[in-house]
Amino acid sequence: MLAAQATALTRGETTSVQLTQDALDQADATQPTLNAFRRLRRDAALVEAKDADRRLAAGERLPLLGVPIAIKDDMDLAGEPTAFGCAGDYPVATGDGVLVRQLRAAGAVIVGKTNTPEFGLWPITEGEAFGVTRNPWHLDHTPGGSSGGSAAAVAAGIVAAAVGSDGAGSIRIPAAWTHLVGIKPGRGTLPTPAAFNGITEWGPLARTTADAALLLDVLAGESRFRAAADRAPRRLRVALSLRPAFMGGIRVRLDPQVRAAVVGVARHLNALGHEIVVDDPSYGLLGLTFLPRSLAGVEEWCAAAPDRSLLDFRTSDTGRMGARLAGRALTLSNAAQQHYRRKVGRLFERVDVVLAPTTATPPLPVGAIDGLSGWRTDRTVMAACPYAWPWNALGWPGMNVPAGLTGEGLPVGAQLLAPRGGEELLISLAAQLESVLRWDTQRP
């Protein structure tokens, strides 16, 4: 795992070249089945690994010096295209994005860029440009999306941790469906420019809370999140919330196995000494502030595509709708944000943390949206994943923790949610929960 690899490197028990070569070999071996990667940096990564070994031998110490990491294909990496799941002749990036610079500053070796659906639109990772990314727990199912490639790479053990992005649950959903910890930090926690009009944040996917917190520290350029994983939280009042926000009449059925898993997490929290109450955020019409920001962001990416005709028709249609909403609707949406933060925030006058399902269903089967119209696609994915997006609209932190496996052996997850500035509290609570559930011992 991430911290273990970093420690082994500093102790001279392995080399960066060995770890990097192992990751590249596993990526190659699993690519025909899992298809986690869009780009592998075989030569460049080994050059970086050799340099890391030289620096380690000279006594240099950095948090991730020599550790192989994967990043999602929505991040600029010098010398590689940023296709964000799309077909077409995308130019190579001339420089690293800010989070890639943070990873390099910490010494990480970036082995490749992982698959994502077009512009991160769906909670599955499939597309004409790259094919189907599959779930290592069951190859007939999706690992989720849109950070599905990153999740598949970590769950399969190709890398110890990876970076994803989350605009409507795109870290938390694949974390839930691949038995990982996934953290969406709150807005402003990372030094990133506003993406998709402020709804998207980047964050870590890892097997353990401590590893996810370590990677979050690296991305943030801080040292407080990993320390939070070693602190037991105070006795907390936790709201168990099973009701999703209103989504324009889309009917949501919470799968009984998911419900049982989330209630099981609540029982474990209660056994750890926390008070559990049944309570729901007052979301109101929060979705009206989310859609204009999301869809206008899609249009920005569509407009920058080298050949828009190569996009899935649903992507292009979504972009055109975003163009129509980019004026007054977007202005009103931005103006209403503070109202909804106050409205939802009243819950945190009564409780410290919210516990909710991450998804309404276990992982969807591969091909679940193939051949569907745009309207039917939206209904299918929102019915499966109605719980994550409100925290993107609010800009507050949330994280997925593994909640167990279904009778068919498919992972499901639970969300821990907090208001602004709550990352450390969530990490402490998740680490305490992990000490009991030991989800890190279960592998696909």
C-alpha positions as CSV (number, residue, x, y, z in Angstrom):
1,M,0.0,0.0,0.0
2,L,1.0,3.6,-0.4
3,A,2.6,4.4,3.0
4,A,4.2,0.9,3.1
5,Q,5.8,1.4,-0.3
6,A,7.2,4.8,0.7
7,T,8.6,3.3,3.9
8,A,10.1,0.3,2.1
9,L,11.8,2.7,-0.3
10,T,13.4,4.8,2.5
11,R,14.6,1.7,4.2
12,G,16.2,0.3,1.1
13,E,14.0,-2.7,1.0
14,T,13.0,-2.2,-2.6
15,T,13.7,0.3,-5.4
16,S,11.5,2.7,-7.3
17,V,12.5,1.0,-10.5
18,Q,11.2,-2.4,-9.1
19,L,8.0,-0.9,-7.9
20,T,7.4,1.0,-11.1
21,Q,8.3,-1.9,-13.3
22,D,5.9,-4.1,-11.3
23,A,3.1,-1.5,-11.8
24,L,3.7,-1.2,-15.5
25,D,3.8,-5.0,-15.9
26,Q,0.6,-5.4,-14.0
27,A,-1.0,-2.6,-16.0
28,D,0.0,-4.4,-19.2
29,A,-1.2,-7.8,-18.0
30,T,-4.6,-6.5,-16.9
31,Q,-5.2,-4.1,-19.8
32,P,-7.0,-6.7,-22.0
33,T,-9.5,-7.4,-19.2
34,L,-9.7,-4.4,-16.8
35,N,-8.6,-1.7,-19.3
36,A,-7.8,0.8,-16.6
37,F,-5.4,3.0,-18.5
38,R,-5.7,5.4,-21.4
39,R,-2.0,6.1,-21.5
40,L,1.0,4.2,-19.9
41,R,4.3,6.0,-19.6
42,R,6.6,3.0,-19.8
43,D,9.8,4.7,-20.7
44,A,9.2,8.1,-19.0
45,A,8.1,6.5,-15.7
46,L,11.2,4.2,-15.6
47,V,13.5,7.2,-16.2
48,E,11.7,9.0,-13.3
49,A,12.1,5.9,-11.1
50,K,15.8,5.7,-11.8
51,D,16.2,9.3,-10.8
52,A,14.1,8.7,-7.6
53,D,16.5,5.8,-6.7
54,R,19.5,8.0,-7.1
55,R,17.9,10.7,-4.9
56,L,17.0,8.1,-2.3
57,A,20.5,6.7,-2.2
58,A,21.8,10.3,-1.7
59,G,19.6,10.6,1.4
60,E,16.8,12.7,0.0
61,R,13.4,12.1,1.7
62,L,10.0,13.2,0.4
63,P,6.5,11.8,1.2
64,L,6.2,9.8,-2.0
65,L,9.7,9.7,-3.4
66,G,9.8,6.9,-5.9
67,V,6.3,5.6,-5.3
68,P,4.3,4.8,-8.5
69,I,0.9,6.7,-8.8
70,A,-1.8,6.9,-11.5
71,I,-3.8,10.0,-12.4
72,K,-7.1,10.5,-14.2
73,D,-7.1,11.6,-17.8
74,D,-8.6,15.0,-17.0
75,M,-5.3,16.2,-15.5
76,D,-2.6,17.9,-17.6
77,L,0.7,16.0,-17.7
78,A,3.5,17.4,-19.8
79,G,4.0,15.4,-23.0
80,E,0.7,13.6,-22.8
81,P,-2.7,14.6,-24.3
82,T,-5.6,15.4,-22.0
83,A,-8.4,13.7,-23.9
84,F,-10.8,13.3,-20.9
85,G,-12.3,10.1,-22.2
86,C,-12.8,11.4,-25.8
87,A,-11.7,10.4,-29.2
88,G,-9.8,12.8,-31.4
89,D,-6.4,14.2,-31.9
90,Y,-5.9,16.1,-28.7
91,P,-2.7,18.1,-28.4
92,V,-0.1,17.1,-25.8
93,A,0.0,19.2,-22.7
94,T,3.0,21.6,-22.7
95,G,3.1,21.7,-18.9
96,D,1.9,19.9,-15.8
97,G,-1.3,20.8,-14.0
98,V,-1.1,22.1,-10.5
99,L,-1.8,18.7,-8.9
100,V,0.7,16.9,-11.1
101,R,3.2,19.5,-9.9
102,Q,2.3,18.7,-6.3
103,L,2.8,15.0,-7.0
104,R,6.2,15.6,-8.6
105,A,7.2,17.8,-5.7
106,A,6.4,14.9,-3.3
107,G,8.6,12.6,-5.5
108,A,5.8,10.4,-7.0
109,V,6.4,8.5,-10.2
110,I,3.4,8.9,-12.5
111,V,2.9,5.6,-14.4
112,G,0.0,6.6,-16.5
113,K,-3.4,8.3,-17.1
114,T,-6.5,6.3,-16.3
115,N,-9.8,5.9,-18.3
116,T,-12.8,8.1,-17.7
117,P,-16.1,8.5,-19.7
118,E,-16.4,11.5,-21.9
119,F,-15.9,14.6,-19.8
120,G,-16.7,12.5,-16.7
121,L,-20.4,12.6,-17.5
122,W,-21.5,9.1,-16.3
123,P,-21.0,6.8,-13.3
124,I,-19.7,4.1,-15.7
125,T,-16.3,4.1,-17.5
126,E,-17.1,3.2,-21.1
127,G,-16.6,5.0,-24.4
128,E,-15.9,4.6,-28.1
129,A,-12.5,6.1,-27.6
130,F,-11.1,3.4,-25.3
131,G,-13.7,0.6,-24.9
132,V,-14.9,-0.7,-21.5
133,T,-13.2,-0.5,-18.2
134,R,-14.3,-3.3,-15.9
135,N,-14.6,-4.0,-12.2
136,P,-11.8,-6.2,-10.8
137,W,-14.4,-7.7,-8.4
138,H,-16.6,-8.9,-11.3
139,L,-15.6,-8.3,-14.9
140,D,-19.2,-8.1,-16.0
141,H,-19.8,-5.0,-14.0
142,T,-18.5,-1.4,-14.1
143,P,-16.1,-0.1,-11.6
144,G,-18.2,3.1,-11.6
145,G,-17.2,6.5,-12.9
146,S,-16.2,8.8,-13.8
147,S,-12.9,8.0,-12.1
148,G,-13.4,4.3,-12.9
149,G,-10.0,3.7,-14.4
150,S,-8.3,5.1,-11.3
151,A,-10.5,2.9,-9.0
152,A,-9.9,-0.2,-11.1
153,A,-6.1,0.3,-11.0
154,V,-6.1,0.6,-7.2
155,A,-8.6,-2.1,-6.5
156,A,-6.6,-4.5,-8.8
157,G,-3.4,-3.6,-7.0
158,I,-1.7,-2.1,-10.0
159,V,-0.9,1.0,-8.0
160,A,-1.3,1.7,-4.3
161,A,-3.3,4.9,-4.8
162,A,-4.5,7.1,-7.7
163,V,-6.0,10.5,-8.2
164,G,-9.6,11.0,-9.4
165,S,-12.0,13.9,-9.7
166,D,-15.5,14.3,-8.4
167,G,-18.1,16.5,-10.1
168,A,-21.2,14.5,-9.1
169,G,-19.7,11.6,-7.1
170,S,-17.0,10.6,-9.5
171,I,-14.5,9.6,-6.8
172,R,-17.0,8.4,-4.2
173,I,-19.1,6.2,-6.6
174,P,-16.2,4.2,-8.1
175,A,-14.7,3.9,-4.6
176,A,-18.0,2.4,-3.4
177,W,-18.2,0.0,-6.3
178,T,-14.6,-1.2,-6.0
179,H,-14.2,-1.4,-2.2
180,L,-12.0,1.6,-1.7
181,V,-11.7,4.8,0.3
182,G,-12.3,7.8,-1.8
183,I,-12.2,11.4,-0.6
184,K,-13.8,14.5,-2.3
185,P,-12.3,17.4,-0.4
186,G,-14.2,20.6,0.1
187,R,-13.9,23.5,-2.3
188,G,-10.7,25.5,-1.7
189,T,-8.9,22.6,0.0
190,L,-6.7,22.0,-3.0
191,P,-4.9,24.6,-5.0
192,T,-6.9,24.0,-8.1
193,P,-8.8,26.5,-10.3
194,A,-12.6,26.2,-10.3
195,A,-13.7,23.3,-12.6
196,F,-17.2,22.9,-14.0
197,N,-18.2,26.2,-12.3
198,G,-17.0,25.0,-9.0
199,I,-18.7,21.6,-8.6
200,T,-15.6,19.4,-9.4
201,E,-12.8,18.6,-7.0
202,W,-9.9,16.2,-7.2
203,G,-9.0,13.7,-4.6
204,P,-7.5,10.3,-3.7
205,L,-8.6,6.7,-4.1
206,A,-6.8,4.1,-1.9
207,R,-7.4,0.9,0.0
208,T,-7.0,2.5,3.4
209,T,-8.0,5.7,5.1
210,A,-4.4,6.5,6.1
211,D,-3.2,6.1,2.5
212,A,-6.0,8.3,1.1
213,A,-5.2,10.9,3.7
214,L,-1.5,10.8,2.8
215,L,-2.2,11.4,-0.8
216,L,-4.6,14.2,0.1
217,D,-1.8,15.8,2.0
218,V,0.4,15.6,-1.0
219,L,-2.3,17.1,-3.3
220,A,-3.0,19.9,-0.9
221,G,0.6,20.6,0.0
222,E,-0.2,20.1,3.7
223,S,0.5,17.7,6.5
224,R,-2.7,17.6,8.5
225,F,-4.8,15.0,6.9
226,R,-2.6,12.0,7.4
227,A,-2.2,13.0,11.1
228,A,-6.0,13.0,11.4
229,A,-6.1,9.3,10.6
230,D,-4.1,8.6,13.8
231,R,-6.5,10.6,16.0
232,A,-9.7,9.1,17.5
233,P,-12.7,11.4,17.0
234,R,-14.6,12.6,19.9
235,R,-18.1,11.1,20.5
236,L,-20.1,12.3,17.6
237,R,-23.8,12.7,16.7
238,V,-24.2,11.0,13.3
239,A,-27.3,11.5,11.2
240,L,-28.3,8.4,9.2
241,S,-29.9,9.7,6.0
242,L,-31.4,7.4,3.5
243,R,-33.5,10.0,1.6
244,P,-32.0,11.4,-1.6
245,A,-32.5,14.9,-2.8
246,F,-35.3,15.8,-5.2
247,M,-34.3,15.1,-8.8
248,G,-37.3,16.2,-10.9
249,G,-39.4,13.2,-10.3
250,I,-36.9,10.4,-11.0
251,R,-37.9,7.5,-8.9
252,V,-35.2,6.1,-6.6
253,R,-35.3,2.6,-5.1
254,L,-32.6,2.0,-2.5
255,D,-31.5,-1.6,-3.1
256,P,-32.2,-3.7,0.1
257,Q,-28.6,-4.9,0.2
258,V,-27.2,-1.4,0.0
259,R,-29.6,-0.3,2.7
260,A,-28.6,-3.1,5.0
261,A,-24.9,-2.4,4.4
262,V,-25.3,1.3,5.3
263,V,-27.4,0.5,8.4
264,G,-24.7,-1.9,9.3
265,V,-22.1,0.9,9.2
266,A,-24.4,2.9,11.5
267,R,-24.5,0.0,14.0
268,H,-20.7,-0.2,14.0
269,L,-20.5,3.5,14.6
270,N,-22.9,3.2,17.5
271,A,-20.9,0.3,18.9
272,L,-17.8,2.7,18.8
273,G,-19.7,5.1,21.0
274,H,-21.3,7.5,18.6
275,E,-24.9,8.5,18.8
276,I,-26.9,7.6,15.7
277,V,-30.1,9.6,14.8
278,V,-32.3,9.4,11.8
279,D,-32.3,12.8,10.1
280,D,-32.1,14.2,6.6
281,P,-30.6,17.4,5.1
282,S,-33.2,19.8,3.9
283,Y,-32.1,19.8,0.2
284,G,-35.1,21.6,-1.2
285,L,-34.5,22.4,-4.9
286,L,-30.8,22.2,-4.7
287,G,-30.6,20.5,-8.1
288,L,-31.6,23.8,-9.7
289,T,-28.2,25.2,-8.6
290,F,-26.3,22.1,-9.8
291,L,-27.5,21.5,-13.4
292,P,-26.6,24.9,-14.9
293,R,-23.1,24.7,-13.5
294,S,-22.6,21.1,-14.5
295,L,-24.0,21.4,-18.0
296,A,-22.3,24.7,-18.8
297,G,-19.0,23.0,-17.8
298,V,-19.7,20.2,-20.3
299,E,-20.2,22.7,-23.1
300,E,-16.8,24.3,-22.3
301,W,-15.2,20.9,-22.9
302,C,-17.3,20.2,-26.0
303,A,-16.3,23.5,-27.5
304,A,-12.6,22.6,-27.0
305,A,-12.9,19.2,-28.6
306,P,-10.7,18.9,-31.7
307,D,-13.6,17.2,-33.5
308,R,-17.0,17.5,-31.9
309,S,-18.5,15.0,-34.3
310,L,-16.6,12.2,-32.6
311,L,-18.4,12.8,-29.3
312,D,-21.2,10.5,-28.1
313,F,-24.4,12.2,-29.2
314,R,-25.5,12.3,-25.5
315,T,-22.4,14.3,-24.6
316,S,-22.9,16.7,-27.4
317,D,-26.6,17.2,-26.6
318,T,-25.7,17.8,-22.9
319,G,-23.2,20.4,-24.0
320,R,-25.8,22.2,-26.2
321,M,-28.2,22.3,-23.2
322,G,-25.4,23.7,-21.1
323,A,-24.8,26.4,-23.7
324,R,-28.5,27.4,-23.2
325,L,-28.1,27.5,-19.5
326,A,-24.8,29.4,-19.4
327,G,-26.4,32.8,-19.2
328,R,-29.0,33.9,-16.7
329,A,-29.6,30.4,-15.3
330,L,-26.0,30.0,-14.4
331,T,-25.9,33.5,-12.8
332,L,-29.0,32.6,-10.7
333,S,-27.5,29.3,-9.8
334,N,-24.3,30.9,-8.5
335,A,-26.3,33.4,-6.6
336,A,-28.4,30.7,-4.9
337,Q,-25.5,28.7,-3.5
338,Q,-25.2,30.5,-0.2
339,H,-28.9,30.1,0.4
340,Y,-28.7,26.3,0.0
341,R,-25.6,26.1,2.2
342,R,-27.5,27.8,5.0
343,K,-30.5,25.6,4.4
344,V,-28.6,22.3,4.4
345,G,-26.2,23.6,7.0
346,R,-29.0,23.8,9.6
347,L,-28.7,20.0,10.0
348,F,-25.2,20.5,11.3
349,E,-26.6,22.5,14.2
350,R,-28.0,19.2,15.3
351,V,-25.4,16.6,14.2
352,D,-21.7,16.4,13.5
353,V,-21.6,14.1,10.5
354,V,-24.1,12.6,8.0
355,L,-24.0,8.9,7.0
356,A,-25.7,8.1,3.7
357,P,-25.5,5.5,0.9
358,T,-23.0,6.4,-1.7
359,T,-25.1,4.8,-4.4
360,A,-28.7,3.4,-4.5
361,T,-27.6,0.1,-6.2
362,P,-24.6,-2.2,-6.4
363,P,-22.3,-1.8,-9.4
364,L,-24.2,-1.5,-12.7
365,P,-23.6,-4.2,-15.3
366,V,-21.3,-3.4,-18.2
367,G,-23.3,-1.9,-21.1
368,A,-26.1,-0.5,-18.8
369,I,-26.5,2.6,-20.9
370,D,-25.7,1.3,-24.3
371,G,-28.2,2.3,-26.9
372,L,-30.3,4.5,-24.6
373,S,-31.6,7.9,-25.5
374,G,-30.2,10.9,-23.5
375,W,-33.4,11.0,-21.4
376,R,-33.3,7.3,-20.5
377,T,-29.5,7.5,-19.9
378,D,-30.1,10.3,-17.4
379,R,-32.8,8.4,-15.6
380,T,-30.8,5.2,-15.4
381,V,-27.7,6.8,-14.0
382,M,-29.5,9.1,-11.6
383,A,-31.7,6.3,-10.2
384,A,-28.5,4.3,-9.5
385,C,-26.5,7.3,-8.2
386,P,-28.7,9.9,-6.6
387,Y,-26.9,10.4,-3.3
388,A,-23.5,12.0,-4.1
389,W,-24.1,15.1,-6.2
390,P,-25.6,17.4,-3.5
391,W,-22.2,17.7,-1.8
392,N,-20.7,18.9,-5.1
393,A,-23.4,21.6,-5.4
394,L,-22.6,22.6,-1.8
395,G,-18.8,22.4,-2.2
396,W,-18.4,20.5,1.1
397,P,-16.2,17.4,1.8
398,G,-17.4,13.9,1.6
399,M,-15.8,10.5,1.5
400,N,-16.7,6.9,0.7
401,V,-15.9,4.1,3.0
402,P,-16.4,0.4,2.0
403,A,-19.6,-0.9,3.5
404,G,-19.3,-4.6,2.5
405,L,-20.2,-7.0,-0.3
406,T,-23.5,-8.1,-1.7
407,G,-24.5,-11.8,-1.8
408,E,-23.0,-11.8,-5.3
409,G,-19.7,-10.4,-4.1
410,L,-20.1,-6.9,-5.4
411,P,-18.8,-4.0,-3.3
412,V,-21.1,-1.2,-2.0
413,G,-20.2,1.9,0.0
414,A,-21.4,4.4,2.5
415,Q,-20.7,8.2,2.5
416,L,-19.5,10.2,5.5
417,L,-20.4,13.9,4.9
418,A,-19.5,17.1,6.7
419,P,-19.8,20.9,6.2
420,R,-16.9,23.1,5.1
421,G,-13.7,22.3,6.8
422,G,-14.8,18.8,7.9
423,E,-12.1,16.7,6.1
424,E,-10.1,15.9,9.2
425,L,-13.2,14.9,11.2
426,L,-14.3,12.6,8.4
427,I,-10.8,11.0,8.1
428,S,-10.6,10.4,11.8
429,L,-14.0,8.8,11.9
430,A,-13.3,6.7,8.8
431,A,-10.0,5.5,10.3
432,Q,-11.7,4.5,13.5
433,L,-14.4,2.6,11.5
434,E,-11.7,0.9,9.5
435,S,-10.0,-0.4,12.6
436,V,-13.1,-2.4,13.3
437,L,-14.3,-3.4,9.8
438,R,-10.7,-4.0,8.4
439,W,-11.9,-3.5,4.8
440,D,-8.2,-3.3,3.7
441,T,-8.0,-7.1,4.2
442,Q,-10.5,-7.9,1.4
443,R,-9.2,-8.1,-2.1
444,P,-10.8,-8.9,-5.4
